[in-house]
């Protein structure tokens, strides 16, 4: 089952990150999310099936933080990430 990383983008909409299989061979989805989510921004990891595949109004999407619950994690600075996780 594929998983996606969700976080707010710069305009307040939704950013959806789909890690490649190659990236997932080296890093966990959490490690990827920590790196790819802006510093100090919360992110959620969800199953792909939980996200609409109708992208007609993608720019109008909003994160329903109450429905998502507690964030999976918080993005960290790349230098901090590299020291901890880079392989």
N, CA, C and O atoms as CSV, one atom per row, in Angstrom:
chain,resi,resn,atom,element,x,y,z
A,1,UNK,N,N,0.839,-1.166,0.000
A,1,UNK,CA,C,0.000,0.000,0.000
A,1,UNK,C,C,0.894,1.242,0.000
A,1,UNK,O,O,1.725,1.415,0.892
A,2,UNK,N,N,0.722,2.098,-0.996
A,2,UNK,CA,C,1.525,3.309,-1.114
A,2,UNK,C,C,1.077,4.343,-0.081
A,2,UNK,O,O,-0.100,4.441,0.267
A,3,UNK,N,N,2.043,5.097,0.387
A,3,UNK,CA,C,1.751,6.159,1.340
A,3,UNK,C,C,2.200,7.499,0.775
A,3,UNK,O,O,3.123,7.570,-0.036
A,4,UNK,N,N,1.533,8.558,1.217
A,4,UNK,CA,C,1.831,9.914,0.778
A,4,UNK,C,C,2.143,10.779,1.990
A,4,UNK,O,O,1.712,10.496,3.107
A,5,UNK,N,N,2.897,11.833,1.743
A,5,UNK,CA,C,3.216,12.824,2.771
A,5,UNK,C,C,2.398,14.065,2.447
A,5,UNK,O,O,2.441,14.567,1.324
A,6,UNK,N,N,1.652,14.561,3.431
A,6,UNK,CA,C,0.846,15.764,3.256
A,6,UNK,C,C,1.348,16.857,4.189
A,6,UNK,O,O,1.666,16.593,5.348
A,7,UNK,N,N,1.419,18.075,3.686
A,7,UNK,CA,C,1.697,19.241,4.529
A,7,UNK,C,C,1.155,20.465,3.814
A,7,UNK,O,O,0.826,20.402,2.629
A,8,UNK,N,N,1.060,21.576,4.527
A,8,UNK,CA,C,0.600,22.812,3.904
A,8,UNK,C,C,1.707,23.349,3.006
A,8,UNK,O,O,2.891,23.254,3.329
A,9,UNK,N,N,1.292,23.925,1.856
A,9,UNK,CA,C,2.277,24.549,0.985
A,9,UNK,C,C,2.379,26.041,1.292
A,9,UNK,O,O,1.723,26.538,2.208
A,10,UNK,N,N,3.197,26.748,0.528
A,10,UNK,CA,C,3.453,28.171,0.784
A,10,UNK,C,C,2.214,29.049,0.666
A,10,UNK,O,O,2.172,30.131,1.253
A,11,UNK,N,N,1.213,28.611,-0.073
A,11,UNK,CA,C,0.011,29.426,-0.270
A,11,UNK,C,C,-1.136,28.986,0.637
A,11,UNK,O,O,-2.246,29.505,0.516
A,12,UNK,N,N,-0.889,28.048,1.535
A,12,UNK,CA,C,-1.925,27.570,2.441
A,12,UNK,C,C,-2.695,26.380,1.904
A,12,UNK,O,O,-3.573,25.846,2.581
A,13,UNK,N,N,-2.370,25.966,0.690
A,13,UNK,CA,C,-2.997,24.783,0.112
A,13,UNK,C,C,-2.320,23.522,0.611
A,13,UNK,O,O,-1.665,23.525,1.654
A,14,UNK,N,N,-2.483,22.454,-0.137
A,14,UNK,CA,C,-1.952,21.155,0.267
A,14,UNK,C,C,-0.790,20.746,-0.629
A,14,UNK,O,O,-0.889,20.804,-1.855
A,15,UNK,N,N,0.298,20.336,-0.017
A,15,UNK,CA,C,1.406,19.727,-0.742
A,15,UNK,C,C,1.300,18.219,-0.550
A,15,UNK,O,O,1.125,17.737,0.569
A,16,UNK,N,N,1.408,17.485,-1.646
A,16,UNK,CA,C,1.340,16.024,-1.611
A,16,UNK,C,C,2.664,15.496,-2.151
A,16,UNK,O,O,3.024,15.761,-3.298
A,17,UNK,N,N,3.376,14.759,-1.334
A,17,UNK,CA,C,4.669,14.200,-1.721
A,17,UNK,C,C,4.527,12.683,-1.814
A,17,UNK,O,O,4.074,12.024,-0.879
A,18,UNK,N,N,4.920,12.156,-2.954
A,18,UNK,CA,C,4.869,10.715,-3.181
A,18,UNK,C,C,6.296,10.209,-3.378
A,18,UNK,O,O,6.840,10.311,-4.478
A,19,UNK,N,N,6.902,9.670,-2.334
A,19,UNK,CA,C,8.288,9.209,-2.455
A,19,UNK,C,C,8.444,8.133,-3.530
A,19,UNK,O,O,7.569,7.285,-3.707
A,20,UNK,N,N,9.549,8.177,-4.233
A,20,UNK,CA,C,9.812,7.184,-5.264
A,20,UNK,C,C,10.223,5.862,-4.623
A,20,UNK,O,O,10.721,5.844,-3.498
A,21,UNK,N,N,10.016,4.761,-5.334
A,21,UNK,CA,C,10.475,3.470,-4.805
A,21,UNK,C,C,11.977,3.467,-4.529
A,21,UNK,O,O,12.437,2.834,-3.579
A,22,UNK,N,N,12.734,4.175,-5.358
A,22,UNK,CA,C,14.186,4.231,-5.164
A,22,UNK,C,C,14.535,4.927,-3.852
A,22,UNK,O,O,15.412,4.472,-3.117
A,23,UNK,N,N,13.846,6.032,-3.560
A,23,UNK,CA,C,14.099,6.744,-2.301
A,23,UNK,C,C,13.741,5.858,-1.112
A,23,UNK,O,O,14.438,5.850,-0.097
A,24,UNK,N,N,12.648,5.115,-1.252
A,24,UNK,CA,C,12.200,4.256,-0.154
A,24,UNK,C,C,13.098,3.036,0.044
A,24,UNK,O,O,13.007,2.363,1.071
A,25,UNK,N,N,13.955,2.746,-0.919
A,25,UNK,CA,C,14.937,1.671,-0.730
A,25,UNK,C,C,16.040,2.108,0.226
A,25,UNK,O,O,16.681,1.275,0.866
A,26,UNK,N,N,16.259,3.427,0.320
A,26,UNK,CA,C,17.338,3.962,1.150
A,26,UNK,C,C,16.836,4.568,2.446
A,26,UNK,O,O,17.466,4.415,3.492
A,27,UNK,N,N,15.694,5.261,2.382
A,27,UNK,CA,C,15.176,5.986,3.540
A,27,UNK,C,C,13.753,5.538,3.860
A,27,UNK,O,O,13.025,5.076,2.981
A,28,UNK,N,N,13.368,5.676,5.116
A,28,UNK,CA,C,11.980,5.412,5.485
A,28,UNK,C,C,11.129,6.598,5.046
A,28,UNK,O,O,11.657,7.675,4.770
A,29,UNK,N,N,9.836,6.405,4.982
A,29,UNK,CA,C,8.961,7.506,4.590
A,29,UNK,C,C,9.028,8.640,5.625
A,29,UNK,O,O,8.882,9.811,5.272
A,30,UNK,N,N,9.245,8.299,6.874
A,30,UNK,CA,C,9.384,9.341,7.913
A,30,UNK,C,C,10.638,10.163,7.659
A,30,UNK,O,O,10.599,11.390,7.747
A,31,UNK,N,N,11.754,9.504,7.344
A,31,UNK,CA,C,12.998,10.230,7.063
A,31,UNK,C,C,12.825,11.153,5.867
A,31,UNK,O,O,13.323,12.279,5.878
A,32,UNK,N,N,12.126,10.693,4.837
A,32,UNK,CA,C,11.873,11.514,3.657
A,32,UNK,C,C,10.992,12.705,4.031
A,32,UNK,O,O,11.257,13.833,3.615
A,33,UNK,N,N,9.954,12.454,4.811
A,33,UNK,CA,C,9.044,13.531,5.221
A,33,UNK,C,C,9.763,14.584,6.057
A,33,UNK,O,O,9.533,15.780,5.873
A,34,UNK,N,N,10.623,14.159,6.965
A,34,UNK,CA,C,11.373,15.109,7.787
A,34,UNK,C,C,12.192,16.055,6.918
A,34,UNK,O,O,12.297,17.246,7.211
A,35,UNK,N,N,12.771,15.519,5.850
A,35,UNK,CA,C,13.615,16.306,4.943
A,35,UNK,C,C,12.795,17.162,3.991
A,35,UNK,O,O,13.142,18.319,3.752
A,36,UNK,N,N,11.719,16.621,3.444
A,36,UNK,CA,C,10.988,17.297,2.370
A,36,UNK,C,C,9.894,18.249,2.849
A,36,UNK,O,O,9.370,19.033,2.058
A,37,UNK,N,N,9.549,18.191,4.116
A,37,UNK,CA,C,8.574,19.117,4.680
A,37,UNK,C,C,9.326,20.359,5.148
A,37,UNK,O,O,10.398,20.241,5.741
A,38,UNK,N,N,8.778,21.551,4.892
A,38,UNK,CA,C,9.470,22.760,5.361
A,38,UNK,C,C,9.761,22.711,6.862
A,38,UNK,O,O,8.999,22.134,7.637
A,39,UNK,N,N,10.857,23.316,7.248
A,39,UNK,CA,C,11.295,23.339,8.640
A,39,UNK,C,C,10.184,23.854,9.555
A,39,UNK,O,O,9.557,24.877,9.283
A,40,UNK,N,N,9.962,23.128,10.631
A,40,UNK,CA,C,8.988,23.444,11.678
A,40,UNK,C,C,7.528,23.364,11.215
A,40,UNK,O,O,6.638,23.866,11.902
A,41,UNK,N,N,7.278,22.749,10.077
A,41,UNK,CA,C,5.904,22.562,9.601
A,41,UNK,C,C,5.466,21.124,9.871
A,41,UNK,O,O,6.243,20.194,9.654
A,42,UNK,N,N,4.235,20.929,10.341
A,42,UNK,CA,C,3.754,19.571,10.583
A,42,UNK,C,C,3.466,18.832,9.278
A,42,UNK,O,O,3.140,19.439,8.258
A,43,UNK,N,N,3.594,17.514,9.338
A,43,UNK,CA,C,3.236,16.681,8.187
A,43,UNK,C,C,2.473,15.465,8.670
A,43,UNK,O,O,2.558,15.063,9.830
A,44,UNK,N,N,1.723,14.893,7.739
A,44,UNK,CA,C,0.937,13.693,8.005
A,44,UNK,C,C,1.261,12.666,6.932
A,44,UNK,O,O,1.390,13.013,5.758
A,45,UNK,N,N,1.393,11.416,7.321
A,45,UNK,CA,C,1.578,10.327,6.378
A,45,UNK,C,C,0.263,9.572,6.311
A,45,UNK,O,O,-0.257,9.110,7.327
A,46,UNK,N,N,-0.269,9.453,5.097
A,46,UNK,CA,C,-1.572,8.810,4.899
A,46,UNK,C,C,-1.456,7.768,3.799
A,46,UNK,O,O,-0.543,7.811,2.975
A,47,UNK,N,N,-2.387,6.843,3.799
A,47,UNK,CA,C,-2.457,5.876,2.710
A,47,UNK,C,C,-2.962,6.584,1.454
A,47,UNK,O,O,-3.828,7.455,1.526
A,48,UNK,N,N,-2.420,6.206,0.329
A,48,UNK,CA,C,-2.757,6.838,-0.942
A,48,UNK,C,C,-4.268,6.843,-1.195
A,48,UNK,O,O,-4.797,7.789,-1.778
A,49,UNK,N,N,-4.953,5.797,-0.760
A,49,UNK,CA,C,-6.386,5.682,-0.987
A,49,UNK,C,C,-7.193,6.752,-0.249
A,49,UNK,O,O,-8.345,7.011,-0.598
A,50,UNK,N,N,-6.593,7.374,0.768
A,50,UNK,CA,C,-7.283,8.399,1.545
A,50,UNK,C,C,-7.294,9.759,0.849
A,50,UNK,O,O,-7.976,10.679,1.301
A,51,UNK,N,N,-6.546,9.893,-0.242
A,51,UNK,CA,C,-6.442,11.168,-0.955
A,51,UNK,C,C,-7.173,11.042,-2.277
A,51,UNK,O,O,-7.014,10.060,-3.002
A,52,UNK,N,N,-7.975,12.049,-2.580
A,52,UNK,CA,C,-8.748,12.041,-3.822
A,52,UNK,C,C,-7.829,11.938,-5.035
A,52,UNK,O,O,-6.765,12.556,-5.072
A,53,UNK,N,N,-8.244,11.160,-6.015
A,53,UNK,CA,C,-7.477,11.107,-7.260
A,53,UNK,C,C,-8.074,12.041,-8.306
A,53,UNK,O,O,-7.620,12.060,-9.450
A,54,UNK,N,N,-9.091,12.821,-7.922
A,54,UNK,CA,C,-9.667,13.855,-8.784
A,54,UNK,C,C,-8.946,15.164,-8.488
A,54,UNK,O,O,-9.199,15.797,-7.463
A,55,UNK,N,N,-8.065,15.563,-9.366
A,55,UNK,CA,C,-7.247,16.755,-9.147
A,55,UNK,C,C,-7.814,17.986,-9.847
A,55,UNK,O,O,-7.101,18.973,-10.030
A,56,UNK,N,N,-9.079,17.941,-10.237
A,56,UNK,CA,C,-9.706,19.056,-10.946
A,56,UNK,C,C,-9.544,20.361,-10.178
A,56,UNK,O,O,-9.196,21.386,-10.763
A,57,UNK,N,N,-9.791,20.331,-8.881
A,57,UNK,CA,C,-9.689,21.536,-8.059
A,57,UNK,C,C,-8.553,21.422,-7.052
A,57,UNK,O,O,-8.686,21.866,-5.911
A,58,UNK,N,N,-7.443,20.834,-7.465
A,58,UNK,CA,C,-6.325,20.578,-6.560
A,58,UNK,C,C,-5.865,21.845,-5.844
A,58,UNK,O,O,-5.558,21.794,-4.653
A,59,UNK,N,N,-5.809,22.975,-6.538
A,59,UNK,CA,C,-5.327,24.217,-5.926
A,59,UNK,C,C,-6.264,24.727,-4.829
A,59,UNK,O,O,-5.881,25.603,-4.054
A,60,UNK,N,N,-7.469,24.198,-4.753
A,60,UNK,CA,C,-8.417,24.609,-3.723
A,60,UNK,C,C,-8.422,23.650,-2.531
A,60,UNK,O,O,-9.130,23.894,-1.554
A,61,UNK,N,N,-7.656,22.581,-2.591
A,61,UNK,CA,C,-7.619,21.625,-1.487
A,61,UNK,C,C,-7.120,22.312,-0.217
A,61,UNK,O,O,-6.290,23.220,-0.273
A,62,UNK,N,N,-7.632,21.871,0.913
A,62,UNK,CA,C,-7.172,22.318,2.223
A,62,UNK,C,C,-6.978,21.095,3.108
A,62,UNK,O,O,-7.657,20.081,2.945
A,63,UNK,N,N,-6.050,21.203,4.041
A,63,UNK,CA,C,-5.846,20.112,4.996
A,63,UNK,C,C,-6.886,20.221,6.101
A,63,UNK,O,O,-7.057,21.286,6.695
A,64,UNK,N,N,-7.571,19.136,6.375
A,64,UNK,CA,C,-8.505,19.082,7.499
A,64,UNK,C,C,-7.726,18.511,8.679
A,64,UNK,O,O,-7.720,17.304,8.920
A,65,UNK,N,N,-7.074,19.405,9.400
A,65,UNK,CA,C,-6.180,19.000,10.485
A,65,UNK,C,C,-6.932,18.231,11.569
A,65,UNK,O,O,-6.388,17.292,12.152
A,66,UNK,N,N,-8.161,18.616,11.840
A,66,UNK,CA,C,-8.944,17.892,12.854
A,66,UNK,C,C,-9.189,16.452,12.425
A,66,UNK,O,O,-9.083,15.531,13.235
A,67,UNK,N,N,-9.515,16.260,11.154
A,67,UNK,CA,C,-9.770,14.904,10.654
A,67,UNK,C,C,-8.483,14.085,10.600
A,67,UNK,O,O,-8.504,12.877,10.838
A,68,UNK,N,N,-7.370,14.736,10.289
A,68,UNK,CA,C,-6.097,14.032,10.192
A,68,UNK,C,C,-5.546,13.652,11.561
A,68,UNK,O,O,-4.815,12.670,11.686
A,69,UNK,N,N,-5.891,14.420,12.582
A,69,UNK,CA,C,-5.393,14.143,13.924
A,69,UNK,C,C,-3.987,14.689,14.128
A,69,UNK,O,O,-3.535,15.577,13.405
A,70,UNK,N,N,-3.320,14.149,15.110
A,70,UNK,CA,C,-1.963,14.599,15.425
A,70,UNK,C,C,-1.041,14.401,14.224
A,70,UNK,O,O,-1.131,13.385,13.535
A,71,UNK,N,N,-0.161,15.362,13.970
A,71,UNK,CA,C,0.781,15.180,12.864
A,71,UNK,C,C,1.695,13.978,13.105
A,71,UNK,O,O,1.981,13.602,14.242
A,72,UNK,N,N,2.134,13.400,12.008
A,72,UNK,CA,C,3.093,12.300,12.101
A,72,UNK,C,C,4.443,12.815,12.569
A,72,UNK,O,O,5.184,12.114,13.258
A,73,UNK,N,N,4.757,14.057,12.184
A,73,UNK,CA,C,6.033,14.651,12.558
A,73,UNK,C,C,6.098,16.109,12.144
A,73,UNK,O,O,5.120,16.684,11.668
A,74,UNK,N,N,7.276,16.693,12.337
A,74,UNK,CA,C,7.529,18.099,12.021
A,74,UNK,C,C,8.800,18.148,11.167
A,74,UNK,O,O,9.804,17.516,11.495
A,75,UNK,N,N,8.740,18.908,10.066
A,75,UNK,CA,C,9.909,19.035,9.198
A,75,UNK,C,C,11.096,19.634,9.930
A,75,UNK,O,O,10.928,20.459,10.829
A,76,UNK,N,N,12.302,19.215,9.543
A,76,UNK,CA,C,13.519,19.725,10.182
A,76,UNK,C,C,14.435,20.341,9.131
A,76,UNK,O,O,14.295,20.086,7.935
A,77,UNK,N,N,15.364,21.148,9.597
A,77,UNK,CA,C,16.350,21.794,8.748
A,77,UNK,C,C,17.184,20.738,8.017
A,77,UNK,O,O,17.527,19.707,8.595
A,78,UNK,N,N,17.507,20.996,6.748
A,78,UNK,CA,C,18.227,19.994,5.960
A,78,UNK,C,C,19.567,19.627,6.597
A,78,UNK,O,O,19.927,18.451,6.623
A,79,UNK,N,N,20.300,20.594,7.103
A,79,UNK,CA,C,21.608,20.277,7.693
A,79,UNK,C,C,21.451,19.341,8.892
A,79,UNK,O,O,22.242,18.414,9.068
A,80,UNK,N,N,20.437,19.583,9.708
A,80,UNK,CA,C,20.171,18.692,10.842
A,80,UNK,C,C,19.782,17.305,10.341
A,80,UNK,O,O,20.220,16.289,10.882
A,81,UNK,N,N,18.950,17.279,9.295
A,81,UNK,CA,C,18.530,15.995,8.725
A,81,UNK,C,C,19.738,15.226,8.204
A,81,UNK,O,O,19.876,14.029,8.459
A,82,UNK,N,N,20.613,15.918,7.471
A,82,UNK,CA,C,21.770,15.260,6.866
A,82,UNK,C,C,22.694,14.661,7.933
A,82,UNK,O,O,23.212,13.558,7.759
A,83,UNK,N,N,22.894,15.382,9.022
A,83,UNK,CA,C,23.745,14.867,10.084
A,83,UNK,C,C,23.158,13.598,10.708
A,83,UNK,O,O,23.890,12.683,11.086
A,84,UNK,N,N,21.849,13.560,10.806
A,84,UNK,CA,C,21.175,12.431,11.470
A,84,UNK,C,C,20.917,11.249,10.551
A,84,UNK,O,O,21.072,10.097,10.957
A,85,UNK,N,N,20.517,11.536,9.291
A,85,UNK,CA,C,19.966,10.466,8.457
A,85,UNK,C,C,20.711,10.173,7.156
A,85,UNK,O,O,20.573,9.078,6.612
A,86,UNK,N,N,21.489,11.113,6.649
A,86,UNK,CA,C,22.083,10.910,5.338
A,86,UNK,C,C,22.983,9.677,5.333
A,86,UNK,O,O,23.819,9.486,6.216
A,87,UNK,N,N,22.782,8.849,4.309
A,87,UNK,CA,C,23.516,7.584,4.233
A,87,UNK,C,C,24.528,7.631,3.119
A,87,UNK,O,O,25.247,6.657,2.897
